[in-house]
């Protein structure tokens, strides 16, 4: 397990630094001895995941990890079947569309697919991002769709961290907000997870899995077009319900 963690740390270090690194620099970034990195780095080079750059013994990841991830993603059967409907929603709203699912380690909404809108100012996110259940629209939609006993147990387990000035940090306030969302027909955040970003989301069960679909963007645009986006979101949810 420690080796797997260290390998992930290596790739995340390159993503954070955004530049080639020597073994010594990688050791400094990870705050681990060079001896702990050497064997893993050598194996990654031999397997084609890292390559030398220039003549300073710098290393940088190859595209092999990306290629494998793309193959895995494209062949995820349920998500692949949902993608076309999500693309139509993205085109209809001109905003970023997100597909999320509940994960329990830690409890959060994990982004399974992100289709960014065409606007120059838009909400950007990455597949694999984890978002708090209490402050993201996907998280709220997933919470609201759970049976009462499971939702109550989950709310007792998570910390309602203050992320922005608008974040709901009390269980009573969050429960009231979820109930308002149920009456409205969709869950919504207004600058609760990212300042000046709003999102609206609905849950849907596909192939016995609970998902949430969100439309996200600058708060002024989302709030202004909420009715139209809700109509488009409802249409998408109905289409997704037909997927076996």
HELIX and SHEET records of a PDB file:
HELIX    1   1 UNK A    2  UNK A   17  1                                  16    
HELIX    2   2 UNK A   23  UNK A   30  1                                   8    
HELIX    3   3 UNK A   34  UNK A   46  1                                  13    
HELIX    4   4 UNK A   64  UNK A   74  1                                  11    
HELIX    5   5 UNK A   77  UNK A   93  1                                  17    
HELIX    6   6 UNK A  137  UNK A  145  1                                   9    
HELIX    7   7 UNK A  148  UNK A  157  1                                  10    
HELIX    8   8 UNK A  171  UNK A  184  1                                  14    
HELIX    9   9 UNK A  219  UNK A  224  1                                   6    
HELIX   10  10 UNK A  226  UNK A  241  1                                  16    
SHEET    1   A 2 UNK A  50  UNK A  53  0                                        
SHEET    2   A 2 UNK A  58  UNK A  61 -1                                        
SHEET    1   B 6 UNK A 130  UNK A 131  0                                        
SHEET    2   B 6 UNK A 107  UNK A 115 -1                                        
SHEET    3   B 6 UNK A  96  UNK A 104 -1                                        
SHEET    4   B 6 UNK A 209  UNK A 218 -1                                        
SHEET    5   B 6 UNK A 197  UNK A 206 -1                                        
SHEET    6   B 6 UNK A 187  UNK A 190 -1                                        
END                                                                             
